[in-house]
Amino acid sequence: MPSGPHPSAVVDELSSHPEAGSLGDYVRAVSLAAARARNRGFGSEAGALPEVDVTAPAREAGDTPLGNVLSVLEQGAHTAEERALLGTLLALGVGRKLPGAPETELEFASALVWLAAHTPVDALTPLDATLGDKADALWRAVARIAEEPRAASESFDAAESLVAAAALAASSSGQARAAALALSERTTSPLLCTLLGAGPPGDADARLSGELSPAPHGPVATTLLALSGILFVLGLARLIGRFALAYRRPARLSVTPRGLELAHRTELLGRVLRDRETLVPLANLARVTREVRFARAGLYAGLLALVLGSYFGMGLFVDGLRVPGGSFPLLGLAVLVIVLGLLIDFGLSSIADSARGRCRVVVVPRKGRKLCIGELDPTRVDAMLAGVAARTESG
């Protein structure tokens, strides 16, 4: 996409202009008309402007620090400042028509993507600086175009898809980042993955897409949590959250010159509750490991044997003493809770990934809490670990 002044600087230049609203409306009207007509010369060649139902401002009202808007529209944008002027005013004009119906948002997004792909008028780059959170609806529509360009127009193809993906990756919007992450997990196109920041399959430095999960407990903590019944409560809550409330924490792990970068978000009932990024510098990295199949199976088996042995042994002991009103049923309920807690925790932490040929990565920093990412491809994890080792040795 065309380069130019920083979008925030252009917004600041135009914010005090008394006619910024009417200029934005007019630029929006002629730009959308040019997009509908598929006029590839718009914004780059001199020519008559299309007739629109928005009254053109007076020529003197079009004067801005970056040039006269009407003159630029008529003669074409030939400098970075003029291109930034038209793109920012177009974004401003589109924002004045939002929010709207999803169909309207898709129509606007389609026009913006086409213009950015085929003309110098790029309103996608200044979208965040101009509209802020108001741009979220447009970013959702842009993500749809990146994934299914034909959903926006029968004439759209890979060119529009790639422009939309590049705009998503360059945006600072949380909605755009979430949409880019979700799309990178679904697409099979290496080029789209690269544009979205996921990297092509097989790349040692590729970003790994999985799901953030609780870090594994040590043997002592697991034993105490199991015997206290807390493990059962936590496991039951995770099951209810996953299957009843669609609770998800998709994550993406990558190796960069700065260290291990983890981008993750929290979703509930399909809505994004939180979007965060965590950096673990290589100098602060104690270890990063890929868990083997059925990790800690020996610990769980030993605890099950201990609990069941204690249960039956206590039953015989109670029968031997023949204490009136013995607590054998209560002991049985307690054992059931402990066993279920162990089974749920083991199933969610190990079997769920291992049965599908997936694995987990545990990142242990020297300072800070452990991080665990599951549902990862073991082959790509091994490639990433090799990249970490290489960067550590070279550092």
C-alpha positions as CSV (number, residue, x, y, z in Angstrom):
1,M,0.0,0.0,0.0
2,P,1.2,3.5,-0.7
3,S,3.5,5.1,1.8
4,G,3.2,8.6,3.2
5,P,3.1,10.8,6.3
6,H,2.1,9.0,9.5
7,P,-1.7,8.7,9.6
8,S,-1.9,10.3,13.1
9,A,-0.1,13.4,11.8
10,V,-2.5,13.7,8.9
11,V,-5.5,13.4,11.2
12,D,-4.0,16.1,13.4
13,E,-3.6,18.4,10.4
14,L,-7.2,18.0,9.4
15,S,-8.8,17.9,12.8
16,S,-8.9,21.7,13.0
17,H,-10.2,22.3,9.5
18,P,-13.6,23.8,9.7
19,E,-14.8,22.0,6.6
20,A,-13.3,18.6,7.4
21,G,-16.7,16.9,7.7
22,S,-18.1,18.2,4.3
23,L,-14.8,17.4,2.6
24,G,-14.9,13.9,4.0
25,D,-18.4,13.4,2.7
26,Y,-17.5,14.6,-0.8
27,V,-14.4,12.5,-1.0
28,R,-16.4,9.5,0.2
29,A,-19.1,10.1,-2.4
30,V,-16.7,10.4,-5.4
31,S,-14.5,7.6,-4.2
32,L,-17.3,5.2,-3.8
33,A,-18.6,6.2,-7.3
34,A,-15.2,5.5,-8.7
35,A,-15.0,2.1,-7.0
36,R,-18.4,1.1,-8.3
37,A,-17.4,2.1,-11.8
38,R,-14.0,0.3,-11.4
39,N,-12.2,3.5,-12.5
40,R,-8.5,2.6,-12.1
41,G,-7.5,6.1,-13.1
42,F,-9.2,7.7,-10.1
43,G,-6.8,9.5,-7.9
44,S,-3.9,9.2,-10.3
45,E,-5.0,10.8,-13.6
46,A,-6.6,14.1,-14.4
47,G,-10.2,13.9,-15.4
48,A,-13.8,14.9,-14.7
49,L,-15.1,13.8,-11.3
50,P,-18.3,11.6,-11.3
51,E,-21.6,13.2,-10.5
52,V,-22.7,12.5,-7.0
53,D,-25.5,13.5,-4.7
54,V,-23.2,15.3,-2.4
55,T,-22.6,19.0,-3.1
56,A,-19.0,19.8,-3.8
57,P,-17.5,22.3,-1.3
58,A,-16.3,25.7,-2.5
59,R,-12.8,25.5,-3.9
60,E,-11.3,27.8,-1.2
61,A,-12.9,25.5,1.4
62,G,-10.7,22.6,0.1
63,D,-7.4,24.2,1.1
64,T,-5.5,22.1,3.6
65,P,-1.9,22.0,4.8
66,L,-1.5,19.0,2.5
67,G,-3.0,20.5,-0.6
68,N,-6.3,21.6,-2.0
69,V,-8.7,18.6,-1.9
70,L,-10.7,19.5,-5.0
71,S,-7.5,20.2,-7.1
72,V,-6.0,16.8,-6.0
73,L,-9.2,15.0,-6.9
74,E,-9.3,16.7,-10.4
75,Q,-5.6,16.4,-11.2
76,G,-4.7,13.2,-9.3
77,A,-2.6,12.6,-6.2
78,H,1.1,12.7,-7.2
79,T,2.8,13.1,-3.8
80,A,2.7,11.1,-0.6
81,E,1.0,14.0,1.1
82,E,-1.7,14.2,-1.5
83,R,-2.4,10.5,-1.3
84,A,-2.5,10.6,2.5
85,L,-4.9,13.5,2.2
86,L,-7.4,11.7,0.1
87,G,-7.1,8.4,2.0
88,T,-7.7,10.1,5.4
89,L,-10.6,12.1,4.2
90,L,-12.1,9.0,2.7
91,A,-11.8,7.2,6.0
92,L,-13.3,10.2,7.7
93,G,-16.2,10.3,5.3
94,V,-16.9,6.6,5.7
95,G,-16.8,6.9,9.5
96,R,-19.6,9.5,9.3
97,K,-21.9,6.9,7.8
98,L,-21.1,4.3,10.5
99,P,-22.5,2.3,12.3
100,G,-24.7,0.7,9.7
101,A,-26.1,-2.6,8.7
102,P,-23.6,-5.4,8.1
103,E,-24.3,-5.2,4.4
104,T,-23.4,-1.5,4.4
105,E,-20.2,-2.2,6.2
106,L,-19.2,-4.9,3.7
107,E,-20.0,-2.5,0.9
108,F,-17.8,0.2,2.4
109,A,-15.0,-2.3,3.1
110,S,-15.2,-3.7,-0.5
111,A,-14.8,-0.2,-1.9
112,L,-11.9,0.6,0.4
113,V,-10.1,-2.6,-0.5
114,W,-10.7,-2.1,-4.2
115,L,-9.4,1.5,-4.1
116,A,-6.3,0.5,-2.0
117,A,-5.6,-2.3,-4.5
118,H,-6.0,-0.4,-7.7
119,T,-5.7,3.3,-7.1
120,P,-3.5,5.6,-4.9
121,V,-6.4,6.3,-2.6
122,D,-5.8,4.1,0.5
123,A,-8.2,4.6,3.4
124,L,-7.2,1.3,5.1
125,T,-3.9,2.6,6.5
126,P,-5.4,5.7,8.3
127,L,-8.5,3.8,9.4
128,D,-7.4,3.3,13.0
129,A,-6.1,6.8,13.5
130,T,-9.2,8.3,12.0
131,L,-12.0,6.2,13.4
132,G,-10.5,4.3,16.4
133,D,-12.9,1.7,17.8
134,K,-15.5,2.8,15.3
135,A,-13.5,0.9,12.7
136,D,-14.0,-2.5,14.3
137,A,-17.0,-3.3,12.1
138,L,-15.1,-2.4,9.0
139,W,-12.1,-4.6,10.0
140,R,-14.5,-7.6,10.4
141,A,-15.7,-7.0,6.9
142,V,-12.1,-6.6,5.6
143,A,-11.2,-10.0,7.2
144,R,-14.2,-11.5,5.4
145,I,-12.8,-10.2,2.1
146,A,-9.4,-11.5,2.9
147,E,-10.8,-15.0,3.4
148,E,-13.6,-15.0,0.8
149,P,-13.0,-12.2,-1.8
150,R,-15.9,-13.4,-3.9
151,A,-18.3,-12.7,-0.9
152,A,-17.7,-9.0,-1.5
153,S,-17.8,-9.0,-5.4
154,E,-17.7,-11.5,-8.2
155,S,-14.8,-9.5,-9.7
156,F,-12.6,-9.8,-6.6
157,D,-9.8,-12.3,-6.6
158,A,-6.4,-12.9,-4.9
159,A,-5.3,-9.3,-5.4
160,E,-8.1,-7.9,-3.2
161,S,-7.6,-10.8,-0.7
162,L,-3.9,-10.0,-0.3
163,V,-4.5,-6.3,0.1
164,A,-7.1,-7.0,2.8
165,A,-4.8,-9.4,4.6
166,A,-1.9,-6.9,4.5
167,A,-4.2,-4.2,5.9
168,L,-5.3,-6.5,8.8
169,A,-1.7,-7.3,9.6
170,A,-0.6,-3.7,9.6
171,S,-3.5,-2.4,11.8
172,S,-3.1,-1.6,15.5
173,S,-6.7,-2.4,16.2
174,G,-7.5,-5.2,18.6
175,Q,-10.4,-6.3,16.3
176,A,-8.1,-6.4,13.3
177,R,-5.4,-8.4,15.2
178,A,-8.1,-10.9,16.4
179,A,-9.4,-11.3,12.9
180,A,-5.9,-11.8,11.5
181,L,-5.2,-14.4,14.2
182,A,-8.4,-16.3,13.5
183,L,-7.9,-16.2,9.7
184,S,-4.2,-17.4,10.0
185,E,-5.5,-20.4,11.9
186,R,-8.0,-21.3,9.2
187,T,-6.3,-20.5,5.9
188,T,-4.1,-22.9,4.0
189,S,-2.5,-20.3,1.8
190,P,1.2,-19.8,2.6
191,L,1.1,-16.3,1.2
192,L,-1.8,-15.3,3.3
193,C,-0.1,-16.8,6.4
194,T,3.0,-14.8,5.7
195,L,1.0,-11.6,5.3
196,L,-0.9,-12.2,8.5
197,G,2.3,-12.9,10.3
198,A,1.8,-16.6,10.8
199,G,4.7,-17.6,8.4
200,P,4.5,-20.4,5.8
201,P,4.3,-24.0,7.0
202,G,7.7,-25.5,7.8
203,D,9.3,-22.2,8.5
204,A,11.5,-22.6,11.7
205,D,10.5,-19.1,12.8
206,A,6.8,-19.5,11.9
207,R,4.2,-18.6,14.4
208,L,2.5,-21.6,16.1
209,S,-1.2,-21.3,16.5
210,G,-2.8,-23.2,19.4
211,E,-4.7,-22.5,22.6
212,L,-3.5,-21.2,25.9
213,S,-4.0,-23.7,28.7
214,P,-3.2,-23.8,32.4
215,A,0.5,-24.5,33.1
216,P,1.0,-28.1,34.4
217,H,1.2,-28.5,38.2
218,G,4.2,-30.1,39.8
219,P,3.8,-33.5,41.6
220,V,3.3,-32.0,45.0
221,A,0.8,-29.4,43.9
222,T,-1.1,-32.0,41.8
223,T,-1.3,-34.4,44.8
224,L,-2.6,-31.7,47.2
225,L,-5.1,-30.3,44.7
226,A,-6.4,-33.8,44.0
227,L,-6.7,-34.9,47.6
228,S,-8.4,-31.6,48.6
229,G,-11.0,-31.9,45.8
230,I,-9.9,-28.6,44.2
231,L,-8.7,-30.4,41.1
232,F,-12.2,-31.7,40.6
233,V,-13.7,-28.3,40.9
234,L,-11.2,-26.7,38.5
235,G,-11.6,-29.5,36.0
236,L,-15.4,-29.4,36.1
237,A,-15.3,-25.6,35.6
238,R,-13.0,-26.0,32.6
239,L,-15.4,-28.5,31.1
240,I,-18.4,-26.3,31.6
241,G,-16.6,-23.3,30.2
242,R,-15.4,-25.2,27.1
243,F,-18.6,-27.0,26.1
244,A,-21.4,-24.8,27.6
245,L,-20.0,-21.3,27.3
246,A,-17.7,-21.7,24.3
247,Y,-14.8,-20.5,26.4
248,R,-11.6,-20.4,24.3
249,R,-8.2,-18.8,24.6
250,P,-6.6,-19.0,21.1
251,A,-2.9,-18.1,21.1
252,R,0.0,-17.7,18.7
253,L,3.6,-18.2,19.7
254,S,6.5,-17.0,17.6
255,V,10.3,-16.6,17.8
256,T,11.6,-13.1,17.0
257,P,14.9,-11.3,17.6
258,R,13.3,-9.9,20.8
259,G,12.5,-13.4,22.2
260,L,9.4,-15.5,22.4
261,E,6.3,-13.5,21.7
262,L,2.9,-14.8,22.7
263,A,-0.3,-13.2,21.4
264,H,-3.5,-14.5,22.8
265,R,-7.1,-13.6,23.4
266,T,-10.0,-14.7,25.6
267,E,-13.3,-15.6,24.0
268,L,-16.7,-16.3,25.7
269,L,-19.8,-17.1,23.7
270,G,-18.0,-16.0,20.5
271,R,-17.1,-12.5,21.9
272,V,-13.5,-11.3,22.5
273,L,-13.2,-10.4,26.2
274,R,-9.4,-9.7,26.2
275,D,-6.6,-9.4,23.8
276,R,-3.0,-9.5,25.2
277,E,0.6,-9.9,24.1
278,T,3.4,-11.3,26.2
279,L,7.1,-11.2,25.5
280,V,9.7,-13.5,27.1
281,P,13.2,-12.2,26.1
282,L,15.7,-15.0,25.3
283,A,17.9,-13.8,28.2
284,N,14.9,-14.4,30.6
285,L,14.1,-17.8,29.2
286,A,14.9,-20.7,31.6
287,R,13.6,-23.4,29.3
288,V,11.0,-24.2,26.7
289,T,9.9,-27.8,26.2
290,R,7.5,-29.9,24.2
291,E,5.6,-32.3,26.3
292,V,5.7,-36.0,25.4
293,R,2.6,-38.0,24.8
294,F,0.5,-38.6,27.9
295,A,2.8,-36.4,30.0
296,R,2.9,-37.2,33.8
297,A,0.9,-40.4,33.1
298,G,3.0,-42.2,35.8
299,L,2.1,-39.6,38.4
300,Y,-1.6,-39.8,37.7
301,A,-1.5,-43.6,37.7
302,G,0.4,-43.6,41.0
303,L,-2.2,-41.2,42.6
304,L,-5.1,-43.3,41.4
305,A,-3.5,-46.4,42.8
306,L,-2.9,-44.6,46.1
307,V,-6.4,-43.3,46.4
308,L,-8.1,-46.6,45.4
309,G,-5.8,-48.6,47.7
310,S,-6.6,-46.2,50.6
311,Y,-10.3,-46.5,49.8
312,F,-10.4,-50.3,49.9
313,G,-8.0,-50.5,52.8
314,M,-10.0,-48.0,54.8
315,G,-13.2,-50.0,54.0
316,L,-11.7,-53.1,55.4
317,F,-10.4,-51.3,58.4
318,V,-13.9,-49.8,59.1
319,D,-15.5,-53.2,58.6
320,G,-12.9,-54.7,61.0
321,L,-13.6,-52.2,63.7
322,R,-17.4,-52.3,63.0
323,V,-17.8,-48.7,64.2
324,P,-21.5,-47.9,64.3
325,G,-22.4,-45.3,61.8
326,G,-19.1,-45.6,60.0
327,S,-18.3,-43.1,57.2
328,F,-17.8,-45.6,54.4
329,P,-20.3,-43.9,52.0
330,L,-18.7,-40.5,52.7
331,L,-15.3,-41.9,52.0
332,G,-16.6,-43.4,48.8
333,L,-17.9,-40.0,47.7
334,A,-14.6,-38.3,48.5
335,V,-12.7,-40.9,46.6
336,L,-15.0,-40.5,43.6
337,V,-14.4,-36.7,43.6
338,I,-10.6,-37.3,43.8
339,V,-10.7,-39.9,41.0
340,L,-12.9,-37.7,38.7
341,G,-10.6,-34.7,39.3
342,L,-7.6,-36.7,38.3
343,L,-9.3,-38.1,35.2
344,I,-10.6,-34.7,34.1
345,D,-7.3,-33.0,34.6
346,F,-5.4,-35.7,32.9
347,G,-7.8,-35.9,30.0
348,L,-7.8,-32.1,29.4
349,S,-4.1,-31.7,29.8
350,S,-2.8,-34.8,28.0
351,I,-5.3,-37.1,26.2
352,A,-7.1,-34.2,24.4
353,D,-3.9,-33.3,22.6
354,S,-2.2,-36.7,22.3
355,A,-5.3,-38.5,20.9
356,R,-5.3,-36.0,18.0
357,G,-1.6,-36.1,17.3
358,R,-1.1,-32.6,18.9
359,C,1.2,-31.5,21.7
360,R,1.8,-28.8,24.2
361,V,4.7,-26.4,24.7
362,V,5.6,-25.1,28.2
363,V,7.6,-21.9,28.4
364,V,9.4,-21.3,31.7
365,P,10.9,-17.9,32.2
366,R,13.5,-17.1,34.8
367,K,11.2,-14.5,36.2
368,G,7.5,-14.6,35.8
369,R,4.8,-17.2,35.5
370,K,5.0,-20.3,33.3
371,L,3.1,-20.3,30.0
372,C,1.5,-23.3,28.3
373,I,0.2,-23.5,24.8
374,G,-1.6,-26.6,23.6
375,E,-3.1,-28.0,20.4
376,L,0.1,-27.5,18.5
377,D,1.6,-29.5,15.5
378,P,4.6,-31.5,16.9
379,T,6.6,-31.1,13.7
380,R,6.3,-27.3,13.7
381,V,7.0,-27.2,17.4
382,D,10.3,-29.1,16.9
383,A,11.2,-26.6,14.1
384,M,10.5,-23.7,16.4
385,L,12.5,-25.2,19.3
386,A,15.4,-25.6,16.9
387,G,15.0,-21.9,16.0
388,V,15.1,-21.0,19.7
389,A,18.2,-23.1,20.3
390,A,19.9,-21.5,17.3
391,R,19.1,-17.9,18.4
392,T,20.2,-18.7,22.0
393,E,23.5,-20.1,20.8
394,S,24.2,-17.2,18.5
395,G,23.2,-14.7,21.2
